[in-house]
């Protein structure tokens, strides 16, 4: 997130809960709202800002899915599964896309003509690579370059 790197921490780790130490032996417990100081208030506001950013970027169908969520982390997790899928679905997508790239299928897509331009092939190749990247599978540049060179026609 470009807004604030701490917002991404709130989304991944959950909201900040101000704590205090009490008693003998010492025990930590959440502070009451009356005990919050300025630092606590600013840290708590990060969750509200992260929630606002996430909610502003979704449509009405997704909003219905997340309307009961209390934290930015809950919202993110509620949106993640339908959009990314489970770990198993994610791995299947990675396997399918990797096979498309590494086995030379980027030039032989059903419905494509043999006179496909280099730009069309490169656009499709880039789309596949970006999809892999978004799923967390990053192919080294030297391997990608070799693959592009191997599928070019001899002409």
ChimeraX commands (.cxc) that place a marker at each C-alpha (Angstrom):
marker #1 position 0.00,0.00,0.00 radius 0.5
marker #1 position 1.39,3.36,-0.98 radius 0.5
marker #1 position -0.53,5.19,1.75 radius 0.5
marker #1 position 1.47,3.94,4.71 radius 0.5
marker #1 position 3.52,0.78,5.23 radius 0.5
marker #1 position 2.09,0.43,8.72 radius 0.5
marker #1 position -1.38,0.03,7.20 radius 0.5
marker #1 position -0.24,-3.13,5.45 radius 0.5
marker #1 position 1.06,-4.42,8.81 radius 0.5
marker #1 position -2.40,-3.83,10.31 radius 0.5
marker #1 position -3.99,-5.75,7.42 radius 0.5
marker #1 position -1.59,-8.68,7.79 radius 0.5
marker #1 position -1.18,-8.78,11.57 radius 0.5
marker #1 position -4.46,-7.40,12.86 radius 0.5
marker #1 position -5.30,-4.21,14.74 radius 0.5
marker #1 position -3.18,-2.73,17.53 radius 0.5
marker #1 position -4.58,-3.39,21.00 radius 0.5
marker #1 position -3.16,-1.07,23.71 radius 0.5
marker #1 position -1.97,-3.09,26.69 radius 0.5
marker #1 position -0.99,-2.30,30.28 radius 0.5
marker #1 position 0.77,-4.24,33.01 radius 0.5
marker #1 position -1.00,-4.74,36.31 radius 0.5
marker #1 position -0.63,-6.56,39.59 radius 0.5
marker #1 position 2.03,-8.66,41.33 radius 0.5
marker #1 position 3.15,-10.81,39.62 radius 0.5
marker #1 position 2.76,-8.54,36.61 radius 0.5
marker #1 position 0.13,-9.46,34.04 radius 0.5
marker #1 position -0.67,-7.69,30.78 radius 0.5
marker #1 position -4.25,-6.71,30.03 radius 0.5
marker #1 position -5.96,-4.50,27.45 radius 0.5
marker #1 position -6.31,-0.84,28.38 radius 0.5
marker #1 position -9.75,0.70,28.71 radius 0.5
marker #1 position -10.57,3.51,26.26 radius 0.5
marker #1 position -10.16,6.06,29.07 radius 0.5
marker #1 position -6.54,4.89,29.54 radius 0.5
marker #1 position -5.52,5.41,25.90 radius 0.5
marker #1 position -2.81,7.99,25.27 radius 0.5
marker #1 position -2.06,9.84,21.99 radius 0.5
marker #1 position 0.24,7.07,20.74 radius 0.5
marker #1 position -2.47,4.46,21.38 radius 0.5
marker #1 position -5.08,6.55,19.52 radius 0.5
marker #1 position -2.79,7.00,16.50 radius 0.5
marker #1 position -2.02,3.27,16.37 radius 0.5
marker #1 position -5.70,2.34,16.65 radius 0.5
marker #1 position -6.57,4.76,13.83 radius 0.5
marker #1 position -4.37,2.68,11.48 radius 0.5
marker #1 position -7.01,-0.08,11.53 radius 0.5
marker #1 position -9.77,2.38,10.64 radius 0.5
marker #1 position -7.71,3.88,7.79 radius 0.5
marker #1 position -6.85,0.40,6.45 radius 0.5
marker #1 position -10.53,-0.61,6.62 radius 0.5
marker #1 position -11.53,2.56,4.77 radius 0.5
marker #1 position -9.03,1.92,1.97 radius 0.5
marker #1 position -10.15,-1.69,1.57 radius 0.5
marker #1 position -13.85,-0.83,1.59 radius 0.5
marker #1 position -13.42,2.01,-0.92 radius 0.5
marker #1 position -11.85,-0.40,-3.39 radius 0.5
marker #1 position -14.65,-2.97,-3.53 radius 0.5
marker #1 position -18.06,-3.27,-5.13 radius 0.5
marker #1 position -21.45,-3.88,-3.52 radius 0.5
marker #1 position -21.23,-7.68,-3.76 radius 0.5
marker #1 position -17.92,-7.77,-1.91 radius 0.5
marker #1 position -19.19,-5.21,0.59 radius 0.5
marker #1 position -22.00,-7.58,1.58 radius 0.5
marker #1 position -19.35,-10.26,2.15 radius 0.5
marker #1 position -17.29,-8.07,4.52 radius 0.5
marker #1 position -19.87,-5.81,6.17 radius 0.5
marker #1 position -19.73,-7.71,9.48 radius 0.5
marker #1 position -15.91,-7.66,9.69 radius 0.5
marker #1 position -14.47,-5.66,12.57 radius 0.5
marker #1 position -10.84,-5.31,11.49 radius 0.5
marker #1 position -8.90,-4.70,8.30 radius 0.5
marker #1 position -7.35,-8.14,8.72 radius 0.5
marker #1 position -10.80,-9.79,8.81 radius 0.5
marker #1 position -11.81,-7.86,5.68 radius 0.5
marker #1 position -8.64,-8.92,3.86 radius 0.5
marker #1 position -9.12,-12.59,4.79 radius 0.5
marker #1 position -12.80,-12.49,3.76 radius 0.5
marker #1 position -11.83,-11.11,0.34 radius 0.5
marker #1 position -8.73,-13.23,-0.16 radius 0.5
marker #1 position -10.31,-16.68,-0.46 radius 0.5
marker #1 position -12.94,-15.84,-3.12 radius 0.5
marker #1 position -10.42,-13.90,-5.21 radius 0.5
marker #1 position -7.27,-15.98,-4.76 radius 0.5
marker #1 position -8.81,-19.28,-3.82 radius 0.5
marker #1 position -7.54,-21.76,-1.29 radius 0.5
marker #1 position -3.89,-22.79,-1.19 radius 0.5
marker #1 position -4.73,-25.85,-3.27 radius 0.5
marker #1 position -6.55,-23.80,-5.94 radius 0.5
marker #1 position -3.70,-21.28,-5.95 radius 0.5
marker #1 position -1.13,-24.05,-6.51 radius 0.5
marker #1 position -3.22,-25.51,-9.33 radius 0.5
marker #1 position -3.30,-22.10,-11.03 radius 0.5
marker #1 position 0.47,-21.78,-10.63 radius 0.5
marker #1 position 1.02,-25.26,-12.10 radius 0.5
marker #1 position -1.23,-24.54,-15.08 radius 0.5
marker #1 position 0.39,-21.17,-15.83 radius 0.5
marker #1 position 3.91,-22.53,-15.36 radius 0.5
marker #1 position 3.12,-25.33,-17.79 radius 0.5
marker #1 position 1.87,-22.73,-20.28 radius 0.5
marker #1 position 5.14,-20.82,-20.07 radius 0.5
marker #1 position 7.67,-23.60,-19.78 radius 0.5
marker #1 position 6.19,-26.03,-22.30 radius 0.5
marker #1 position 5.87,-23.54,-25.13 radius 0.5
marker #1 position 2.10,-23.11,-25.10 radius 0.5
marker #1 position 2.33,-19.37,-25.25 radius 0.5
marker #1 position 2.32,-19.50,-29.07 radius 0.5
marker #1 position -0.31,-22.19,-29.59 radius 0.5
marker #1 position -3.41,-20.90,-27.89 radius 0.5
marker #1 position -6.70,-22.29,-29.22 radius 0.5
marker #1 position -8.31,-19.95,-31.70 radius 0.5
marker #1 position -5.07,-18.10,-32.48 radius 0.5
marker #1 position -3.81,-17.84,-36.05 radius 0.5
marker #1 position -0.38,-19.00,-37.14 radius 0.5
marker #1 position 0.41,-15.47,-38.28 radius 0.5
marker #1 position 0.24,-14.14,-34.71 radius 0.5
marker #1 position 2.44,-11.08,-34.26 radius 0.5
marker #1 position 5.37,-10.98,-31.88 radius 0.5
marker #1 position 3.59,-8.22,-29.93 radius 0.5
marker #1 position 0.48,-10.41,-29.47 radius 0.5
marker #1 position 2.60,-13.31,-28.25 radius 0.5
marker #1 position 4.58,-11.03,-25.92 radius 0.5
marker #1 position 1.37,-9.53,-24.52 radius 0.5
marker #1 position 0.01,-12.99,-23.71 radius 0.5
marker #1 position 3.36,-14.07,-22.27 radius 0.5
marker #1 position 3.48,-10.96,-20.06 radius 0.5
marker #1 position -0.08,-11.62,-18.87 radius 0.5
marker #1 position 0.86,-15.17,-17.83 radius 0.5
marker #1 position 4.02,-13.99,-16.06 radius 0.5
marker #1 position 2.08,-11.28,-14.20 radius 0.5
marker #1 position -0.52,-13.84,-13.13 radius 0.5
marker #1 position 2.24,-16.11,-11.81 radius 0.5
marker #1 position 3.81,-13.17,-9.99 radius 0.5
marker #1 position 0.49,-12.23,-8.35 radius 0.5
marker #1 position 0.16,-15.83,-7.13 radius 0.5
marker #1 position 3.63,-15.64,-5.57 radius 0.5
marker #1 position 5.54,-17.68,-8.17 radius 0.5
marker #1 position 8.36,-15.61,-9.61 radius 0.5
marker #1 position 10.29,-17.04,-12.56 radius 0.5
marker #1 position 13.86,-15.71,-12.93 radius 0.5
marker #1 position 14.40,-13.27,-15.82 radius 0.5
marker #1 position 17.06,-15.40,-17.51 radius 0.5
marker #1 position 14.62,-18.32,-17.69 radius 0.5
marker #1 position 11.91,-16.05,-19.14 radius 0.5
marker #1 position 14.26,-14.65,-21.75 radius 0.5
marker #1 position 15.33,-18.16,-22.81 radius 0.5
marker #1 position 11.66,-19.14,-23.14 radius 0.5
marker #1 position 10.82,-16.12,-25.29 radius 0.5
marker #1 position 13.79,-16.81,-27.55 radius 0.5
marker #1 position 12.89,-20.48,-27.87 radius 0.5
marker #1 position 9.35,-19.77,-29.14 radius 0.5
marker #1 position 10.30,-17.20,-31.73 radius 0.5
marker #1 position 9.97,-18.36,-35.32 radius 0.5
marker #1 position 13.23,-18.83,-37.22 radius 0.5
marker #1 position 12.34,-15.96,-39.54 radius 0.5
marker link #1:1,2 radius 0.2
marker link #1:2,3 radius 0.2
marker link #1:3,4 radius 0.2
marker link #1:4,5 radius 0.2
marker link #1:5,6 radius 0.2
marker link #1:6,7 radius 0.2
marker link #1:7,8 radius 0.2
marker link #1:8,9 radius 0.2
marker link #1:9,10 radius 0.2
marker link #1:10,11 radius 0.2
marker link #1:11,12 radius 0.2
marker link #1:12,13 radius 0.2
marker link #1:13,14 radius 0.2
marker link #1:14,15 radius 0.2
marker link #1:15,16 radius 0.2
marker link #1:16,17 radius 0.2
marker link #1:17,18 radius 0.2
marker link #1:18,19 radius 0.2
marker link #1:19,20 radius 0.2
marker link #1:20,21 radius 0.2
marker link #1:21,22 radius 0.2
marker link #1:22,23 radius 0.2
marker link #1:23,24 radius 0.2
marker link #1:24,25 radius 0.2
marker link #1:25,26 radius 0.2
marker link #1:26,27 radius 0.2
marker link #1:27,28 radius 0.2
marker link #1:28,29 radius 0.2
marker link #1:29,30 radius 0.2
marker link #1:30,31 radius 0.2
marker link #1:31,32 radius 0.2
marker link #1:32,33 radius 0.2
marker link #1:33,34 radius 0.2
marker link #1:34,35 radius 0.2
marker link #1:35,36 radius 0.2
marker link #1:36,37 radius 0.2
marker link #1:37,38 radius 0.2
marker link #1:38,39 radius 0.2
marker link #1:39,40 radius 0.2
marker link #1:40,41 radius 0.2
marker link #1:41,42 radius 0.2
marker link #1:42,43 radius 0.2
marker link #1:43,44 radius 0.2
marker link #1:44,45 radius 0.2
marker link #1:45,46 radius 0.2
marker link #1:46,47 radius 0.2
marker link #1:47,48 radius 0.2
marker link #1:48,49 radius 0.2
marker link #1:49,50 radius 0.2
marker link #1:50,51 radius 0.2
marker link #1:51,52 radius 0.2
marker link #1:52,53 radius 0.2
marker link #1:53,54 radius 0.2
marker link #1:54,55 radius 0.2
marker link #1:55,56 radius 0.2
marker link #1:56,57 radius 0.2
marker link #1:57,58 radius 0.2
marker link #1:58,59 radius 0.2
marker link #1:59,60 radius 0.2
marker link #1:60,61 radius 0.2
marker link #1:61,62 radius 0.2
marker link #1:62,63 radius 0.2
marker link #1:63,64 radius 0.2
marker link #1:64,65 radius 0.2
marker link #1:65,66 radius 0.2
marker link #1:66,67 radius 0.2
marker link #1:67,68 radius 0.2
marker link #1:68,69 radius 0.2
marker link #1:69,70 radius 0.2
marker link #1:70,71 radius 0.2
marker link #1:71,72 radius 0.2
marker link #1:72,73 radius 0.2
marker link #1:73,74 radius 0.2
marker link #1:74,75 radius 0.2
marker link #1:75,76 radius 0.2
marker link #1:76,77 radius 0.2
marker link #1:77,78 radius 0.2
marker link #1:78,79 radius 0.2
marker link #1:79,80 radius 0.2
marker link #1:80,81 radius 0.2
marker link #1:81,82 radius 0.2
marker link #1:82,83 radius 0.2
marker link #1:83,84 radius 0.2
marker link #1:84,85 radius 0.2
marker link #1:85,86 radius 0.2
marker link #1:86,87 radius 0.2
marker link #1:87,88 radius 0.2
marker link #1:88,89 radius 0.2
marker link #1:89,90 radius 0.2
marker link #1:90,91 radius 0.2
marker link #1:91,92 radius 0.2
marker link #1:92,93 radius 0.2
marker link #1:93,94 radius 0.2
marker link #1:94,95 radius 0.2
marker link #1:95,96 radius 0.2
marker link #1:96,97 radius 0.2
marker link #1:97,98 radius 0.2
marker link #1:98,99 radius 0.2
marker link #1:99,100 radius 0.2
marker link #1:100,101 radius 0.2
marker link #1:101,102 radius 0.2
marker link #1:102,103 radius 0.2
marker link #1:103,104 radius 0.2
marker link #1:104,105 radius 0.2
marker link #1:105,106 radius 0.2
marker link #1:106,107 radius 0.2
marker link #1:107,108 radius 0.2
marker link #1:108,109 radius 0.2
marker link #1:109,110 radius 0.2
marker link #1:110,111 radius 0.2
marker link #1:111,112 radius 0.2
marker link #1:112,113 radius 0.2
marker link #1:113,114 radius 0.2
marker link #1:114,115 radius 0.2
marker link #1:115,116 radius 0.2
marker link #1:116,117 radius 0.2
marker link #1:117,118 radius 0.2
marker link #1:118,119 radius 0.2
marker link #1:119,120 radius 0.2
marker link #1:120,121 radius 0.2
marker link #1:121,122 radius 0.2
marker link #1:122,123 radius 0.2
marker link #1:123,124 radius 0.2
marker link #1:124,125 radius 0.2
marker link #1:125,126 radius 0.2
marker link #1:126,127 radius 0.2
marker link #1:127,128 radius 0.2
marker link #1:128,129 radius 0.2
marker link #1:129,130 radius 0.2
marker link #1:130,131 radius 0.2
marker link #1:131,132 radius 0.2
marker link #1:132,133 radius 0.2
marker link #1:133,134 radius 0.2
marker link #1:134,135 radius 0.2
marker link #1:135,136 radius 0.2
marker link #1:136,137 radius 0.2
marker link #1:137,138 radius 0.2
marker link #1:138,139 radius 0.2
marker link #1:139,140 radius 0.2
marker link #1:140,141 radius 0.2
marker link #1:141,142 radius 0.2
marker link #1:142,143 radius 0.2
marker link #1:143,144 radius 0.2
marker link #1:144,145 radius 0.2
marker link #1:145,146 radius 0.2
marker link #1:146,147 radius 0.2
marker link #1:147,148 radius 0.2
marker link #1:148,149 radius 0.2
marker link #1:149,150 radius 0.2
marker link #1:150,151 radius 0.2
marker link #1:151,152 radius 0.2
marker link #1:152,153 radius 0.2
marker link #1:153,154 radius 0.2
marker link #1:154,155 radius 0.2
view
